[in-house]
Amino acid sequence: MSPQTNATRAVRRAESEAAAPLSGALLGAATAALQAALPLARPADTVLREFFRDRRLGSRERGFVAEAVFGVLRHLALARQLAGGMEPRAVLLAYLARVRGFSVRELAPLLSADESSWLAQIKAARNDDLPFEVQAELPQWLVERLRATHTDADILALGRAMQATAPLDLRVNTLRASRDEVLAALAADGIAAAPTPYSPVGIRLEHKPALERHPLFLQGKVEVQDEGSQLLAFVTQPHRRDLVVDFCAGAGGKTLALGALMRSQGRIYAFDVSEKRLARFAPRLRRSGLSNVHTQRLASENDARIKRLAGKIDRVLVDAPCTGLGTLRRNPDLKWRQSPQTLAELPLRQEAILASAARLPKPGARLVYATCSFLREENEDIVERFLERNPQFVLGDCAAILAAQHIALDTGRYLVLSPQTHGTDGFFAAVLERREAPK
C-alpha cells in the first residue's frame, strides 16, 4: 500500500462518511486551503498536508476541505469560467453550486445578497454553451495537442473520465495470499470488493476505506496499486530466475509486483536517483516478504553500476518520468501545473533514460518502456525514434504477451490503457526485444 497523505485520507473519509454541516467557518477554511493551492506552484497534496498541520480541524471538516480543494481542481475550468477569474471564494462557490449541487437556499445564510443573485444565475447556465476546453476540463494547449491524434468526441470522453475519482485498486501479494483468500477476508469485514477485469491479482474496492491498520495490509498481503500499473509487471513478464532491473523504481510498487511474479527468486535491482523515494520503498519491501530485491540509488542514468550490468539483464522496466497526465483522476492539479514547456523538455530526458537502460538487456532479453501519460510525444514518438537508432531492438506485441498469460486485453502491439475504456489510469507501454546475437 502506497503512503497516503493526510489530504488523501481525508478525501477517502469524505467519500465514506456523512459530510460535515456547512458553516461559515468551514467555508472559510475551504477557501483558505484553496487560496493556498491555486497558485498551482506545488502538488495539492503537499499544500493540504501543510494546511492541515497548521489548523485544528476534525476528521469530517478535513474531509470537506480536502474534497472541496480536489473537486475544484478537477473542475477548475468550469469554476473559473463561471467565477470570471481565480478569486478563491468565487471559484469555490461556483464549484459547490454547479458541481456539488448545493442549492442557493442552502448556501444563502453564508452569502451576501450579490453572491446569492450571482449563484442563482450560474445555476441556470447551460453546460452546452461553454467552450469546448471547459467542457473537457483540459487546458487549451493540451486540447490542441490531443486534436492531432484524437477526435473531439474522444477528447471529451477522456476529459470527463479524468474528472471522476479513481477507484481504490489492490494488488494481492501472491507470496502471502491468494486473491480468493483476500476477497473472503474483505467480505468478512464488510468491505465490498470484486476482482479487477484484467489483472489476475487485482481487486477493486467499491468504496475507499482507510486500510493502513487492516491485517491484510499489515501482513503484506495487499498493496494499493492501480490495475494498469499491475499490468506493466505482466507485460515485463519476468521468469523466476531472471536478472531484472526496475530502472525508475520510485517507491517500489512495480518492483514488488515483479518480485511476486518471480516468487522471490532470481534478483531484482530497484534503481532510482531519489534517496527519498527509495526510503519510502523500504517498509513496503519489508512487509512484502521478498528477499530478491536490491535497492540502489543512482547518481544519474549514466551511473557506473549500469556499465557493470550492461548486457547481463533478462528484463528491464523503464517507467519513465513523464507529465503524469494519465493519473489526473488522482492528481487533478497536474493538468494545470504542466505546460507546453514541460512537454518540450521531458522527451529529451525520456530518451536519455531509455538509451541508458538499453545497455542492460542481453541478447534475447526484453526492455519495457512505460509512462503514465496519454500523449504521443511521450510514448509512440519516443519508441519510434529509439527503434530507428537501435536496430538491435524490435517492437514486441503486448497483446500477444498478455494473451500468453491468459489476460484477455488487446490494445494492439502497444499497451494503451485509459480510464474511459478500461477503468484504469492512463498508461502506455512498449515491449522492445533485443535481437539474439548472430551465431
Sequence and secondary structure as in RCSB ss.txt:
>XXXX:A:sequence
MSPQTNATRAVRRAESEAAAPLSGALLGAATAALQAALPLARPADTVLREFFRDRRLGSRERGFVAEAVFGVLRH
LALARQLAGGMEPRAVLLAYLARVRGFSVRELAPLLSADESSWLAQIKAARNDDLPFEVQAELPQWLVERLRATH
TDADILALGRAMQATAPLDLRVNTLRASRDEVLAALAADGIAAAPTPYSPVGIRLEHKPALERHPLFLQGKVEVQ
DEGSQLLAFVTQPHRRDLVVDFCAGAGGKTLALGALMRSQGRIYAFDVSEKRLARFAPRLRRSGLSNVHTQRLAS
ENDARIKRLAGKIDRVLVDAPCTGLGTLRRNPDLKWRQSPQTLAELPLRQEAILASAARLPKPGARLVYATCSFL
REENEDIVERFLERNPQFVLGDCAAILAAQHIALDTGRYLVLSPQTHGTDGFFAAVLERREAPK
>XXXX:A:secstr
     HHHHHHHHHHHS      HHHHHHHHHHHHHHTT SS HHHHHHHHHHHS   HHHHHHHHHHHHHHHHT
HHHHHHHHTS  HHHHHHHHHHHTS   HHHHGGGS HHHHHHHHHHHT  GGGS HHHHHT  HHHHHHHTTTS
 HHHHHHHHHHHHS   EEEEE TTT  HHHHHHHHHHTT  EEE SS TTEEEESS    TTSHHHHTTSEEE 
 HHHHHHHHHH   TT EEEETT TTSHHHHHHHHHTTT SEEEEEES HHHHHHHHHHHHHHT  SEEEEE SS
TT HHHHHHTT EEEEEEE     GGGTTT TTHHHH  HHHHHHHHHHHHHHHHHHTTSEEEEEEEEEEES   
GGGTHHHHHHHHHH TTEEE  HHHHHHTTT      SSEEE HHHHSS  EEEEEEEE     
